[in-house]
Amino acid sequence: MPKGRPGGNPNIAEHGFKQKYEWDEPCSAKMGLRLPPSLYEELKKIPDWHEKVRHAIAEIVEENSN
């Protein structure tokens, strides 16, 4: 039995991947960081905390690269 709609979805561009953040390159590198559990729980309560941490790390790197 065929799957999907014959001819495909004409509106596929509306459902495709859209980059959420404006970085010059993909955020594909991983980094492990140990935190106290209480700090980690508070961090997770902050909306969009992943991106805020990325920006904070970028600022630290920029400050120390001069």
C-alpha positions in Angstrom: 0.0 0.0 0.0 1.5 3.4 -1.0 2.1 5.9 1.8 1.5 9.6 1.6 -0.3 11.7 -1.0 0.2 11.0 -4.7 2.3 13.8 -6.1 3.5 14.9 -2.7 2.5 17.8 -0.5 2.4 21.0 -2.6 2.8 23.0 0.7 5.9 21.1 1.9 7.9 24.3 2.3 5.5 25.4 5.0 6.4 22.3 7.0 10.1 22.1 6.3 13.0 22.9 8.6 13.3 26.5 9.6 16.5 27.6 11.5 15.3 28.8 14.9 18.4 30.9 15.7 20.7 33.1 13.6 24.2 31.5 14.1 26.8 31.5 11.3 27.1 27.8 11.5 25.0 24.9 12.9 25.0 24.3 16.6 26.1 20.7 16.3 29.0 20.5 18.8 28.2 19.0 22.2 29.7 20.0 25.5 29.2 18.4 28.9 28.9 20.6 32.0 28.4 19.6 35.6 26.2 21.8 37.7 24.7 21.4 41.2 21.3 19.8 40.7 19.5 22.8 42.3 21.1 25.2 39.8 20.2 23.0 36.9 16.6 22.8 38.0 16.4 26.6 38.3 18.1 27.0 34.9 15.5 24.7 33.2 12.7 27.0 34.4 14.1 29.9 32.3 12.4 30.1 28.9 14.7 29.4 26.0 17.5 28.6 28.4 19.6 26.7 25.9 20.0 29.7 23.6 20.8 32.0 26.5 23.5 29.7 27.7 25.0 29.6 24.1 25.1 33.4 24.1 26.7 33.5 27.5 29.4 31.1 26.4 29.9 33.1 23.2 30.4 36.3 25.3 32.9 34.5 27.5 34.9 33.3 24.5 34.8 36.7 22.9 36.0 38.4 26.1 38.9 36.0 26.4 40.0 35.9 22.8 41.4 39.5 22.9 
